[in-house]
Amino acid sequence: MAADKTLSWSFTEDYPSEPSAAQLARAHAAELGVDAVSPATGALFRLLAAAVGARSVVEVGTGTGVSGVWLLGGMAPDGVLTSIDIEPEYQRVARESFASAGARPARTRLIAGRALDVLPRLADRAYDMVVIDGDPAETAEAVDEAFRLLREGGLLVINDALARGQVADPARRDPLTVSKRGVVKELREREDAVVTLLPTGDGVIAALKVR
Ligand SMILES: C[S@@+](CC[C@H](N)C(=O)[O-])C[C@H]1O[C@@H](n2cnc3c(N)ncnc32)[C@H](O)[C@@H]1O
């Protein structure tokens, strides 16, 4: 195996061809200072949504809709994406992104609010996939909610699982990094999930709920 993986890394990140609606959403994200998922992360989300035959997906962190456009591309044609964000202005832009991706309005349910206020109102075991890409300080609690929301065979996906390299650096002991590191380690120990951690983008951890 080559010692320096930098070239392979950038090739992998540039490999997907991003749908034009996601490109537009990405341009809006840059204007508004929103950190959107990388194209490789978006392509991974699309693949995972297709792999679990997702009809009902919850996303924490709508942003301007980059991740949402990719998710909709992998979901069943009548699937509904419920996406939560604390910023209604970002969701207004995301709504345009979803329309430009050709998604009917009925396919998206955008809820403005704090994730930890909204998630408890969603139904138990009613979702095929939960994607967490919101406030990193809330990830641990959002994971508990996600396992409640998922059906058996449903998939939890957490973006920025490596917190831009900080999780892997033992010298980083700030509370946010310690909390993210704890989430990653605790998921690995769960007996009700099959888990893997991928280096895509800023790290993606995926956990399939098996019981
Ligand atoms: C990393 S961005 C999401 C990017 C989006 N997933 C994409 O790829 O296009 C994080 C988002 O979480 C939202 N956010 C921050 N704190 C939140 C909270 N407590 N509850 C819900 N959303 C929150 C921010 O407004 C921001 O849009």
PDBQT file of the ligand as one rigid body, heavy atoms in Angstrom, charges set to zero:
ROOT
HETATM    1  C1  LIG A 301     -22.714  21.414   8.658  1.00  0.00    +0.000 C 
HETATM    2  S1  LIG A 301     -24.153  22.367   8.374  1.00  0.00    +0.000 S 
HETATM    3  C2  LIG A 301     -25.221  21.247   7.502  1.00  0.00    +0.000 C 
HETATM    4  C3  LIG A 301     -24.893  21.131   6.058  1.00  0.00    +0.000 C 
HETATM    5  C4  LIG A 301     -25.844  20.283   5.261  1.00  0.00    +0.000 C 
HETATM    6  N1  LIG A 301     -26.011  18.957   5.840  1.00  0.00    +0.000 N 
HETATM    7  C5  LIG A 301     -25.359  20.157   3.841  1.00  0.00    +0.000 C 
HETATM    8  O1  LIG A 301     -24.478  19.330   3.560  1.00  0.00    +0.000 OA
HETATM    9  O2  LIG A 301     -25.834  20.910   2.994  1.00  0.00    +0.000 OA
HETATM   10  C6  LIG A 301     -24.861  22.345   9.983  1.00  0.00    +0.000 C 
HETATM   11  C7  LIG A 301     -26.258  22.909  10.035  1.00  0.00    +0.000 C 
HETATM   12  O3  LIG A 301     -26.767  22.652  11.333  1.00  0.00    +0.000 OA
HETATM   13  C8  LIG A 301     -27.586  23.748  11.695  1.00  0.00    +0.000 C 
HETATM   14  N2  LIG A 301     -27.669  23.751  13.154  1.00  0.00    +0.000 N 
HETATM   15  C9  LIG A 301     -26.783  24.246  14.061  1.00  0.00    +0.000 A 
HETATM   16  N3  LIG A 301     -27.213  24.019  15.311  1.00  0.00    +0.000 NA
HETATM   17  C10 LIG A 301     -28.389  23.363  15.204  1.00  0.00    +0.000 A 
HETATM   18  C11 LIG A 301     -29.314  22.848  16.138  1.00  0.00    +0.000 A 
HETATM   19  N4  LIG A 301     -29.097  22.961  17.441  1.00  0.00    +0.000 N 
HETATM   20  N5  LIG A 301     -30.414  22.222  15.683  1.00  0.00    +0.000 NA
HETATM   21  C12 LIG A 301     -30.647  22.098  14.347  1.00  0.00    +0.000 A 
HETATM   22  N6  LIG A 301     -29.795  22.567  13.410  1.00  0.00    +0.000 NA
HETATM   23  C13 LIG A 301     -28.688  23.183  13.827  1.00  0.00    +0.000 A 
HETATM   24  C14 LIG A 301     -26.880  24.957  11.108  1.00  0.00    +0.000 C 
HETATM   25  O4  LIG A 301     -27.789  26.030  10.945  1.00  0.00    +0.000 OA
HETATM   26  C15 LIG A 301     -26.352  24.408   9.792  1.00  0.00    +0.000 C 
HETATM   27  O5  LIG A 301     -27.230  24.650   8.723  1.00  0.00    +0.000 OA
ENDROOT
TORSDOF 0
